[in-house]
Amino acid sequence: MSFPVHFDLFEYFRGATRAYGLFETPFGRCRRQLLIDLSGRVEGDTLILDEAFVYDDGERQQRTWRIQRISHSRYRGTAADLSKPALGNVVANRLHWRYQLNLPVGQRSVRVDFNDQMFLMADDVLINRARLSKWGIPIGSVTLAFNRLDRSTSP
């Protein structure tokens, strides 16, 4: 078994991917579990990534990312529920990704800072650990494990 030496966001998310995850409080209590089905396509220097979320309480959400490759290791992403573009940088098999997301809470929206670290592991497993904060105060974390469903789309 060997670990990947470089994480290419476009290559990984081209095609179908599924993620399994959980949201934890700052004290480690699991608040929600979720499943995300992702479908990605590359158009020039842009990855269009459609996400369909299903939570353990039945709630459903959708998000479409438009992620631009700025350089070999830098990315910029937008989505309808971001307050400003996301910025990411790859070093070896790790992507550091930061953004502000407007999360729906009841009838309103709350702006939350996400600080993601994605690690591409052996066998095409991608582990994402996101730290969430509001005004610099930790409010929880999200852990996701991604599994590519359609390996035939790899270059």
Kinemage of the C-alpha trace (Angstrom):
@kinemage 1
@onewidth
@group {chain A} dominant
@subgroup {mainchain}
@vectorlist {calphas} color= white
{ca met a 1} P 0.000 0.000 0.000
{ca ser a 2} L 1.257 3.466 -0.852
{ca phe a 3} L -0.120 6.889 -0.123
{ca pro a 4} L -0.752 9.344 -2.959
{ca val a 5} L 1.892 12.018 -3.392
{ca his a 6} L -0.429 14.633 -4.926
{ca phe a 7} L -4.130 15.410 -4.579
{ca asp a 8} L -5.772 16.692 -7.784
{ca leu a 9} L -9.211 17.988 -6.823
{ca phe a 10} L -10.498 17.876 -10.426
{ca glu a 11} L -9.336 14.313 -11.011
{ca tyr a 12} L -10.766 13.063 -7.738
{ca phe a 13} L -14.249 14.602 -8.041
{ca arg a 14} L -14.796 13.973 -11.762
{ca gly a 15} L -17.696 11.497 -11.927
{ca ala a 16} L -19.695 10.088 -9.025
{ca thr a 17} L -18.566 10.216 -5.393
{ca arg a 18} L -20.311 9.470 -2.102
{ca ala a 19} L -19.422 10.866 1.326
{ca tyr a 20} L -20.455 9.647 4.760
{ca gly a 21} L -20.150 12.009 7.657
{ca leu a 22} L -21.072 13.384 11.013
{ca phe a 23} L -21.314 16.744 12.716
{ca glu a 24} L -19.919 16.947 16.258
{ca thr a 25} L -20.179 19.638 18.912
{ca pro a 26} L -16.942 21.192 20.237
{ca phe a 27} L -17.186 18.659 23.075
{ca gly a 28} L -17.296 15.627 20.758
{ca arg a 29} L -21.019 14.862 20.901
{ca cys a 30} L -22.435 13.643 17.573
{ca arg a 31} L -25.336 15.954 16.618
{ca arg a 32} L -26.105 14.760 13.087
{ca gln a 33} L -25.083 12.181 10.548
{ca leu a 34} L -25.213 12.744 6.820
{ca leu a 35} L -24.782 11.204 3.396
{ca ile a 36} L -23.691 13.253 0.378
{ca asp a 37} L -23.935 12.137 -3.234
{ca leu a 38} L -21.656 14.184 -5.481
{ca ser a 39} L -21.464 14.448 -9.241
{ca gly a 40} L -18.584 16.335 -10.836
{ca arg a 41} L -17.731 17.438 -14.334
{ca val a 42} L -14.825 19.475 -15.641
{ca glu a 43} L -15.375 22.308 -18.100
{ca gly a 44} L -12.032 23.887 -19.037
{ca asp a 45} L -10.393 25.157 -15.841
{ca thr a 46} L -13.595 24.749 -13.777
{ca leu a 47} L -14.922 21.808 -11.791
{ca ile a 48} L -18.710 21.873 -11.414
{ca leu a 49} L -19.589 19.788 -8.389
{ca asp a 50} L -23.232 19.046 -7.546
{ca glu a 51} L -23.851 17.893 -3.964
{ca ala a 52} L -27.063 16.294 -2.661
{ca phe a 53} L -27.166 16.041 1.159
{ca val a 54} L -29.419 13.745 3.212
{ca tyr a 55} L -29.310 14.072 7.007
{ca asp a 56} L -30.326 11.440 9.555
{ca asp a 57} L -33.403 13.513 10.497
{ca gly a 58} L -34.626 13.494 6.867
{ca glu a 59} L -33.545 17.044 5.954
{ca arg a 60} L -32.239 17.433 2.405
{ca gln a 61} L -30.014 20.130 0.911
{ca gln a 62} L -28.403 20.841 -2.453
{ca arg a 63} L -25.270 22.788 -3.316
{ca thr a 64} L -23.438 23.363 -6.579
{ca trp a 65} L -19.794 24.365 -6.420
{ca arg a 66} L -17.940 26.040 -9.282
{ca ile a 67} L -14.263 25.508 -8.521
{ca gln a 68} L -11.581 27.171 -10.626
{ca arg a 69} L -8.026 25.919 -10.858
{ca ile a 70} L -5.898 29.038 -10.311
{ca ser a 71} L -2.577 27.191 -10.558
{ca his a 72} L -1.229 23.654 -10.199
{ca ser a 73} L -1.977 23.709 -6.462
{ca arg a 74} L -4.440 26.578 -5.877
{ca tyr a 75} L -8.223 26.627 -6.204
{ca arg a 76} L -11.027 29.182 -5.877
{ca gly a 77} L -14.634 28.085 -5.361
{ca thr a 78} L -18.066 29.661 -5.390
{ca ala a 79} L -21.540 28.431 -4.465
{ca ala a 80} L -24.866 30.188 -3.918
{ca asp a 81} L -24.688 29.862 -0.122
{ca leu a 82} L -21.108 31.146 0.304
{ca ser a 83} L -20.649 34.696 1.543
{ca lys a 84} L -17.371 35.048 -0.387
{ca pro a 85} L -15.264 32.733 -2.575
{ca ala a 86} L -13.560 29.723 -1.012
{ca leu a 87} L -9.799 29.445 -1.331
{ca gly a 88} L -7.813 26.231 -1.321
{ca asn a 89} L -4.206 25.144 -1.572
{ca val a 90} L -2.803 21.658 -2.168
{ca val a 91} L 0.442 20.440 -0.633
{ca ala a 92} L 1.217 16.811 -1.492
{ca asn a 93} L -1.905 14.746 -0.666
{ca arg a 94} L -3.586 17.482 1.451
{ca leu a 95} L -5.991 20.234 0.439
{ca his a 96} L -6.503 23.106 2.872
{ca trp a 97} L -9.842 24.757 2.026
{ca arg a 98} L -11.353 27.829 3.772
{ca tyr a 99} L -14.732 29.449 3.235
{ca gln a 100} L -17.736 31.111 4.873
{ca leu a 101} L -21.037 29.298 4.457
{ca asn a 102} L -24.491 30.698 5.165
{ca leu a 103} L -26.103 27.784 6.997
{ca pro a 104} L -29.886 27.593 7.278
{ca val a 105} L -31.028 27.526 10.921
{ca gly a 106} L -34.790 27.510 11.184
{ca gln a 107} L -36.147 30.463 9.207
{ca arg a 108} L -32.835 32.347 9.100
{ca ser a 109} L -29.283 31.903 7.923
{ca val a 110} L -26.104 31.931 10.032
{ca arg a 111} L -22.668 32.688 8.553
{ca val a 112} L -20.171 30.034 9.655
{ca asp a 113} L -16.432 29.829 8.951
{ca phe a 114} L -15.228 26.464 7.631
{ca asn a 115} L -11.584 25.437 7.844
{ca asp a 116} L -11.255 22.141 5.955
{ca gln a 117} L -8.331 19.767 5.677
{ca met a 118} L -8.802 17.039 3.057
{ca phe a 119} L -6.368 14.121 2.920
{ca leu a 120} L -6.240 11.750 -0.047
{ca met a 121} L -5.421 8.308 1.291
{ca ala a 122} L -4.694 4.951 -0.330
{ca asp a 123} L -7.462 3.238 -2.343
{ca asp a 124} L -8.993 6.597 -3.380
{ca val a 125} L -10.362 7.288 0.104
{ca leu a 126} L -10.547 11.002 0.901
{ca ile a 127} L -10.897 12.109 4.531
{ca asn a 128} L -12.153 15.617 5.273
{ca arg a 129} L -11.961 17.213 8.694
{ca ala a 130} L -13.683 20.603 8.896
{ca arg a 131} L -13.516 22.907 11.881
{ca leu a 132} L -16.500 25.260 12.163
{ca ser a 133} L -16.421 28.575 13.987
{ca lys a 134} L -18.454 31.744 14.435
{ca trp a 135} L -16.608 34.972 15.341
{ca gly a 136} L -13.512 32.820 15.958
{ca ile a 137} L -15.304 30.638 18.528
{ca pro a 138} L -15.385 26.885 17.750
{ca ile a 139} L -18.950 25.619 17.213
{ca gly a 140} L -18.237 22.109 15.996
{ca ser a 141} L -16.597 19.920 13.414
{ca val a 142} L -17.612 17.856 10.418
{ca thr a 143} L -15.813 14.657 9.480
{ca leu a 144} L -16.409 13.136 6.046
{ca ala a 145} L -15.079 10.031 4.312
{ca phe a 146} L -15.373 10.137 0.507
{ca asn a 147} L -15.462 7.108 -1.755
{ca arg a 148} L -15.323 7.355 -5.551
{ca leu a 149} L -18.147 5.406 -7.143
{ca asp a 150} L -17.121 5.755 -10.786
{ca arg a 151} L -13.447 4.986 -11.254
{ca ser a 152} L -13.758 4.776 -15.047
{ca thr a 153} L -13.636 8.601 -15.247
{ca ser a 154} L -10.015 8.784 -14.057
{ca pro a 155} L -7.572 10.014 -16.703
